Amino acid sequence: MRKKICIIGSGTAGLQLAYSLKEEFDVTVIHSTSSDKIRNGRVMSTQVHFGSTRNRENRFKMPKWEDKTLLKSVHMTIGNQKLFVGKLKEPALSVDQRFYFSQCLKDLENKGVSFRLMRVNKSDIESLVDEFDLIIDCTGKSGPLFPFPIEKEISPFQVPQRKCIVGYFLGVKPNNPLGISVTVLPEMGEMFEIPAMTEQGPVTILFVMAIPNRELDAFKEIKHAKEFTNQMKNVTQKYFQGIHERIEQDIFALSDEKAFLQVAIKPVIRKPYVTFNNKLVVGCGDSVFLNDPITGQGCNLSSYCAEQLYETLIQYRDSNWDTQLGEAYWDRTKIFVREVTEWTNAMTQVLPEHIVQLLLTGVENQKIADEVAEWFEEPQKAYEAFFQLQD
C-alpha cells in the first residue's frame, strides 16, 4: 500500500513536490485559495527560474512556458554607473506566479492529484497528522504551522532588512541583451528590473528593495494602482535614470489593477523537521528557508530543497519515516541553505570592499562579469566570492 503524503501549500515548493511525488505516493495537496482566485488575484512576489530550477521542472514534467522572454544576462549598475553585462550560463525565465501556480494546479488535478480547498488552522493539524504518513509544511511566508526550530546562527535579523515594492509594468523598453538588471544605491537600497511573462503577455517587473526609512522607502500609504504608478515614475526619474529613459510615458502603466505589492520580510531559517504527536513532520520552501528576496533565490532555493526532499523520501520509501529521515533531508540541504543564506544576508549590508573591487574589475574583464552573473544561478559561487576568497 502506497504511503499517504499531505502537502500543505501550493507555492513553488508544494507544487514541485506534488509533481515529483505523485507517481510513488498517494499525494493530497491542501491549499487555501482556488486556482481561479489565484489567477485573478494580486501579484504575490517576483520570481526568477534560473537554469537549475528549469532543469528540475523539466525532470518532473512540470508545464513548459513560452520562451519569448528568456533572460540570458545580468546588467550590473552601482549608483549611476553602468558597470557591465554578464552572461548567464543557462537562460532563466520569470513567469507571473498567478499564471504559473494556477496552471500547475489545474494540470495536477487533471493528472489525478487530490486537492482540498481549506485554510488549515492549528486546530486542524492534529487530525491531519493522524490521517497521513507524512505532512509537508509548504505554507510559505505565512508559515510555518509547526514548531520547526530556528537556526539562530544564520538567522541574525530581528526586523526586515528591506521594504519590497513590486510592480508589473507595461511601457518599459527592455534592456539589450534581454536580462535582469541590478542597480545598487549604497545606503539606500536596490532596484531589480526583471522581464517577465504573464497570461496577457510580456511585462517588466520593477522591484525596489528599500532600506526602511531611507530615501527609496517612498511608497508608504500608497494603496491604489494609479498612485503607485505615478510614484514609480518619480522614483525612477530621481534615482534610476537609466530605467526612466526607457519608460514610454504615454503607455507606462501597471499590467492590471492588482499587479503591485508592498511587503517587508524578516528572514529566518529553521531546521526543516520536527516530531509532532510522535510523528515526523517536515517543512520545505519559505516556511522553513525564508531568505530576503535581495538575491532572487526564493524560487531556486525552494526548488532545490524540494528535489532533495523528493530524493530523501524515495531513499526511505520502504523504511520508517522518523527523525532519521528528517536528519537525512537536513543533511542533504543544510550546506546549500547556509551558503545561499549567508550570501543573501551579506547582500543586505554594505558590500565588502573586495566585492566592490571585483565588480569594478568586471568593467574591463568579461570573464569576471560572467562570473558575477553566475552568482545568481549558482549561489555557491557567490558564497565563495564573498567569504572564501578573502584570504
Sequence and secondary structure as in RCSB ss.txt:
>XXXX:A:sequence
MRKKICIIGSGTAGLQLAYSLKEEFDVTVIHSTSSDKIRNGRVMSTQVHFGSTRNRENRFKMPKWEDKTLLKSVH
MTIGNQKLFVGKLKEPALSVDQRFYFSQCLKDLENKGVSFRLMRVNKSDIESLVDEFDLIIDCTGKSGPLFPFPI
EKEISPFQVPQRKCIVGYFLGVKPNNPLGISVTVLPEMGEMFEIPAMTEQGPVTILFVMAIPNRELDAFKEIKHA
KEFTNQMKNVTQKYFQGIHERIEQDIFALSDEKAFLQVAIKPVIRKPYVTFNNKLVVGCGDSVFLNDPITGQGCN
LSSYCAEQLYETLIQYRDSNWDTQLGEAYWDRTKIFVREVTEWTNAMTQVLPEHIVQLLLTGVENQKIADEVAEW
FEEPQKAYEAFFQLQD
>XXXX:A:secstr
   EEEEE  SHHHHHHHHHHTTTSEEEEEESS HHHHHTS       B HHHHHHHHHTT      TT EEEEE
EEETTEEEEEEEEEEEEB B HHHHHHHHHHHHHHTT EEEE    GGGHHHHHHHSSEEEE  GGG  SS   B
 GGG   SS S EEEEEEEESB   SS  EEEEEETTTEEEEEEEEEETTEEEEEEEEEE TTSTT   TT  SH
HHHHHHHHHHHHHH HHHHTTB TTT EESSTT EEEEE   EEB SEEEETTEEEEE GGGTEE  GGGS HHH
HHHHHHHHHHHHHHHTTTS  SHHHHHHHHHHHHHHHHHHHHHHHHHTS   HHHHHHHHHTTT HHHHHHHHHH
HH HHHHHIIIIIS  
